[in-house]
Amino acid sequence: MDWIIENKDWLFSGVAIAIPIAIIGWFISTRGNKQVQKGGKNSTNIQVGGSLNIGGKKDVE
């Protein structure tokens, strides 16, 4: 407890920097890649976030 009281200035100045950076990072991550898939009635939909291999061939990248 004494250590916290003696070092409160630099300890809490780090928190004052970390909180805004965490909030900015959260906003950036929520705006990231969002995949949306729409399909009609009786349709088969495949959504891939990377490469798709069908039958040993690299068909879609």
C-alpha positions, 0 to 999 in steps of 0.5 A: 500500500505504501508503494502505491501511495509513493508511486501514484503519479507515474502509476496512474499516468499510465492508466490515463494513457491506456484507457483512451488507447483502448477505446480507440482500438475498440472503435477501430476493431468494430469498424473492421471487416464485416461479411454480409451474406444474402441468399434467396429461397432454397439457395446454398450460400458459401461464405469464405474469409480466406482461400477456398479449395474445392477438389484439390484446386485453388478456385477462389482466393 
